[in-house]
Amino acid sequence: MTANVIESFKSAIYDSLGYVPEHIQADGMLHRIKDNDGKMNGAYVLHLDNRPGGYFQCFKQGIKQTWKMTGNFIPLSNYQRQVFRSQCQKESEQRQKDEIAKNKVAAERSIYIWNKAPIAPANHPYLINKHIGIHGARLGRDNTLIIPLYNTNKDIINLQFISETGGKRFLSGGQKKGCFYILEGVKDKIIICEGFATAASLYENSGYLTVVAFDAGNLKNVALNIKSLYPASKIVVAGDNDLSGIGQKKALEAALAVNGQYLVPATVGHDWNDSLTVEVTHA
């Protein structure tokens, strides 16, 4: 019966969002899920108390929908719920162990690749197209740029690969949450932004220490980590001016979390590599 509930819930998520996680935890807690692009744009809650129900949403698509089990349903007994919750807890702990193991393998691979890679040439097509310097990037297979991701211990734990045309990917199994890349500069003010090209443009025009968070959803996590590393520095979060509003929203959330400022380009649809005309809003 529990399996039927979960399969029905998964079908409802897929029909509405176009993607669904492999594993569903029916523990009444909020769980974030990845969309088809691998970004954490979805979330769900599912409980089994009385008649099973919950909700799911996609932040990017602006979809939020409640759900209840329909048809003939015999409620689980207290014992059945207890057994299922215990099973969910064990599965969750195992997934966490598996994730840690994958992170470790990816970190070791990252260090190996990084140490073997030569410095990227200044005439790399991506750098020329973005009108930026090398800033520590290295060269990988298929003429990709390699940007390392560091944790707060300054350990390399993942790599981002950028193709000549701007396509981006990370090592499979690598950690990204809260991780960053730093362009060293003046530390009395620190700028945090999404992408490498954006960070390079901001750094070249300001001289301030500039941090790559790699995407909008990671801005807040990175801002908190950077604030812990540089408590005396003022934090400025430079968000993208997205048509969807996601870049602006996440930049503001990150700035509020560290009592900083946020900036967005004046032109809708631009990031800081596109335009350096700024609107400054105090969070």
C-alpha positions as CSV (number, residue, x, y, z in Angstrom):
1,M,0.0,0.0,0.0
2,T,2.8,2.4,0.8
3,A,4.5,1.6,-2.5
4,N,1.2,2.5,-4.3
5,V,1.1,5.9,-2.5
6,I,4.6,6.7,-3.5
7,E,4.2,5.7,-7.1
8,S,0.9,7.7,-7.3
9,F,2.7,10.7,-5.8
10,K,5.7,10.3,-8.2
11,S,3.3,10.1,-11.2
12,A,1.6,13.4,-10.1
13,I,5.0,15.1,-9.8
14,Y,6.2,14.0,-13.2
15,D,2.9,14.9,-14.9
16,S,3.1,18.5,-13.5
17,L,6.8,19.2,-13.4
18,G,8.2,17.0,-16.1
19,Y,10.8,15.4,-13.8
20,V,10.7,13.4,-10.6
21,P,13.3,12.1,-8.1
22,E,14.1,8.4,-8.0
23,H,13.6,8.2,-4.3
24,I,10.7,9.7,-2.4
25,Q,10.8,10.1,1.4
26,A,7.3,10.1,3.0
27,D,8.4,11.7,6.3
28,G,6.5,15.0,6.2
29,M,9.7,16.9,5.7
30,L,10.7,19.3,2.8
31,H,13.0,17.7,0.3
32,R,14.7,19.6,-2.6
33,I,15.0,17.8,-6.0
34,K,16.9,18.3,-9.2
35,D,15.2,19.3,-12.5
36,N,16.1,17.9,-15.9
37,D,19.1,20.4,-16.0
38,G,20.5,19.0,-12.8
39,K,19.6,22.1,-10.8
40,M,17.8,22.1,-7.4
41,N,14.7,23.8,-8.7
42,G,12.1,21.5,-7.3
43,A,10.8,20.4,-3.9
44,Y,8.2,18.1,-2.3
45,V,6.6,17.1,1.0
46,L,4.8,13.8,1.5
47,H,3.2,12.4,4.7
48,L,1.4,9.1,5.4
49,D,-0.7,10.3,8.3
50,N,-4.5,9.6,7.9
51,R,-5.0,10.0,4.2
52,P,-1.6,10.4,2.5
53,G,-0.9,13.9,1.1
54,G,1.6,16.6,0.5
55,Y,2.6,19.1,-2.2
56,F,5.3,19.6,-4.8
57,Q,6.6,22.6,-6.6
58,C,9.1,23.9,-9.3
59,F,10.6,27.3,-8.5
60,K,11.8,27.8,-12.0
61,Q,8.4,27.0,-13.7
62,G,6.4,28.7,-10.9
63,I,4.3,25.6,-10.3
64,K,3.1,24.6,-6.8
65,Q,0.5,21.9,-6.3
66,T,-1.1,20.1,-3.4
67,W,-1.8,16.3,-3.6
68,K,-3.9,13.8,-1.8
69,M,-4.2,10.0,-2.3
70,T,-7.5,9.3,-4.0
71,G,-9.6,6.1,-4.3
72,N,-10.0,3.3,-1.8
73,F,-7.3,3.6,0.8
74,I,-6.9,1.8,4.1
75,P,-4.9,4.0,6.5
76,L,-1.6,2.6,7.9
77,S,-1.7,1.5,11.5
78,N,0.6,3.3,13.9
79,Y,2.9,0.3,13.8
80,Q,3.1,0.3,10.0
81,R,3.9,4.0,10.0
82,Q,6.6,3.5,12.6
83,V,8.2,0.7,10.5
84,F,8.0,2.8,7.4
85,R,9.5,5.8,9.0
86,S,12.3,3.7,10.4
87,Q,12.9,2.3,6.9
88,C,12.9,5.8,5.4
89,Q,15.5,6.9,8.0
90,K,17.8,4.0,7.2
91,E,17.5,4.7,3.5
92,S,18.2,8.4,4.0
93,E,21.3,7.6,6.1
94,Q,22.5,5.2,3.4
95,R,22.1,7.8,0.7
96,Q,24.0,10.3,2.8
97,K,26.9,7.7,3.1
98,D,26.8,7.0,-0.6
99,E,26.9,10.8,-1.3
100,I,29.9,11.3,0.9
101,A,31.7,8.4,-0.8
102,K,30.9,9.9,-4.2
103,N,32.1,13.3,-3.1
104,K,35.4,11.8,-1.9
105,V,36.1,10.0,-5.2
106,A,35.3,13.2,-7.1
107,A,37.5,15.3,-4.9
108,E,40.5,12.9,-5.4
109,R,39.9,12.9,-9.2
110,S,39.6,16.7,-9.2
111,I,43.0,17.1,-7.5
112,Y,44.6,14.6,-10.0
113,I,43.1,16.4,-13.1
114,W,44.0,19.8,-11.7
115,N,47.6,19.0,-11.0
116,K,48.1,17.5,-14.4
117,A,46.4,20.4,-16.3
118,P,48.5,23.2,-17.9
119,I,47.6,26.9,-17.5
120,A,45.0,27.9,-20.1
121,P,46.2,30.1,-23.0
122,A,45.1,33.8,-23.1
123,N,43.7,33.3,-26.6
124,H,41.3,30.5,-25.6
125,P,38.0,31.1,-27.6
126,Y,35.9,31.4,-24.4
127,L,38.2,34.0,-22.8
128,I,38.3,36.0,-26.1
129,N,34.5,35.9,-26.5
130,K,34.0,37.0,-22.9
131,H,36.8,39.7,-23.0
132,I,38.4,38.4,-19.9
133,G,41.8,37.2,-18.7
134,I,42.9,33.7,-17.6
135,H,42.6,34.3,-13.8
136,G,44.1,30.9,-12.9
137,A,42.0,28.8,-15.3
138,R,43.6,25.6,-16.6
139,L,43.2,23.7,-19.8
140,G,41.5,20.3,-20.0
141,R,40.5,17.8,-22.7
142,D,38.7,19.0,-25.8
143,N,40.1,22.5,-25.1
144,T,37.9,23.1,-22.1
145,L,38.7,25.6,-19.4
146,I,39.0,24.1,-15.9
147,I,37.9,26.1,-12.8
148,P,38.4,24.4,-9.4
149,L,35.8,24.5,-6.6
150,Y,37.1,24.9,-3.1
151,N,35.6,24.3,0.3
152,T,36.1,26.4,3.4
153,N,39.3,24.5,4.2
154,K,40.7,25.6,0.8
155,D,40.6,22.0,-0.5
156,I,39.8,21.3,-4.2
157,I,36.8,19.1,-4.2
158,N,35.3,19.5,-7.6
159,L,36.0,21.0,-11.1
160,Q,33.9,23.0,-13.5
161,F,34.7,22.5,-17.2
162,I,33.7,25.3,-19.7
163,S,33.7,24.5,-23.4
164,E,34.8,26.9,-26.1
165,T,31.2,27.9,-26.7
166,G,30.3,28.3,-23.0
167,G,28.8,24.9,-22.1
168,K,29.4,24.0,-18.5
169,R,29.6,20.8,-16.5
170,F,31.0,19.5,-13.2
171,L,32.6,16.2,-12.3
172,S,30.0,13.5,-11.6
173,G,29.5,13.0,-7.9
174,G,31.3,16.2,-6.9
175,Q,30.1,18.5,-4.2
176,K,29.0,22.0,-5.2
177,K,26.9,23.3,-2.3
178,G,28.7,26.1,-0.5
179,C,31.9,25.7,-2.7
180,F,33.6,28.5,-4.6
181,Y,36.5,29.8,-6.6
182,I,38.3,33.0,-5.5
183,L,40.0,35.7,-7.6
184,E,42.3,37.3,-5.1
185,G,42.1,41.0,-4.6
186,V,41.5,43.8,-2.1
187,K,39.7,42.3,0.9
188,D,37.9,45.2,2.5
189,K,35.0,44.5,0.1
190,I,34.3,41.1,-1.4
191,I,32.1,40.6,-4.4
192,I,30.2,37.3,-4.9
193,C,28.6,36.4,-8.2
194,E,27.4,33.3,-10.2
195,G,29.8,32.5,-13.1
196,F,33.5,32.6,-13.8
197,A,33.3,35.1,-16.7
198,T,31.1,37.4,-14.5
199,A,33.6,37.2,-11.7
200,A,36.5,38.0,-14.0
201,S,34.7,41.1,-15.4
202,L,33.9,42.4,-11.9
203,Y,37.4,41.7,-10.6
204,E,39.0,43.4,-13.6
205,N,36.9,46.5,-13.1
206,S,37.1,46.7,-9.3
207,G,40.2,45.0,-8.0
208,Y,38.2,43.6,-5.1
209,L,38.5,39.9,-4.1
210,T,35.8,38.3,-6.2
211,V,34.1,34.9,-5.6
212,V,32.5,32.5,-8.1
213,A,29.5,30.7,-6.6
214,F,28.8,28.8,-9.9
215,D,25.0,29.4,-9.9
216,A,22.3,31.5,-8.3
217,G,21.1,28.7,-5.9
218,N,24.6,28.6,-4.4
219,L,25.0,32.3,-3.7
220,K,23.6,32.2,-0.2
221,N,25.6,29.2,0.9
222,V,28.8,30.7,-0.5
223,A,28.1,34.1,1.0
224,L,27.8,32.5,4.5
225,N,31.0,30.6,4.0
226,I,32.9,33.6,2.7
227,K,31.6,35.7,5.6
228,S,33.0,33.1,8.0
229,L,36.4,33.2,6.3
230,Y,36.5,37.0,6.0
231,P,34.3,38.4,8.9
232,A,35.7,41.9,8.7
233,S,34.9,42.3,5.0
234,K,31.8,43.9,3.5
235,I,30.0,41.4,1.2
236,V,28.5,42.5,-2.1
237,V,26.4,40.0,-4.0
238,A,26.3,40.7,-7.7
239,G,23.4,38.9,-9.2
240,D,22.3,38.4,-12.8
241,N,19.3,40.4,-14.0
242,D,17.4,37.4,-15.2
243,L,14.2,37.5,-17.1
244,S,12.8,34.9,-14.7
245,G,13.8,37.0,-11.6
246,I,15.8,34.1,-10.1
247,G,19.2,35.9,-10.2
248,Q,17.8,39.0,-8.5
249,K,15.9,37.0,-5.8
250,K,18.8,34.7,-4.9
251,A,21.3,37.6,-4.8
252,L,19.0,39.5,-2.4
253,E,18.6,36.4,-0.2
254,A,22.3,35.9,-0.1
255,A,23.0,39.6,0.8
256,L,20.4,39.6,3.6
257,A,22.0,36.4,5.0
258,V,25.3,38.2,5.6
259,N,24.0,41.8,6.1
260,G,25.6,42.8,2.8
261,Q,24.6,44.5,-0.4
262,Y,23.4,43.3,-3.7
263,L,23.9,44.6,-7.2
264,V,22.1,43.8,-10.5
265,P,22.9,45.1,-14.0
266,A,20.6,47.8,-15.2
267,T,19.6,45.9,-18.3
268,V,17.2,43.0,-18.0
269,G,18.6,39.7,-19.3
270,H,22.2,40.8,-18.6
271,D,24.9,39.5,-16.2
272,W,28.0,41.5,-15.1
273,N,30.0,40.2,-18.0
274,D,27.4,41.8,-20.3
275,S,27.1,45.1,-18.6
276,L,28.9,47.0,-15.8
277,T,26.2,49.6,-15.3
278,V,24.9,49.0,-11.8
279,E,21.9,49.5,-9.6
280,V,22.9,49.4,-5.9
281,T,20.3,48.3,-3.4
282,H,21.0,48.0,0.3
283,A,19.7,44.8,1.7
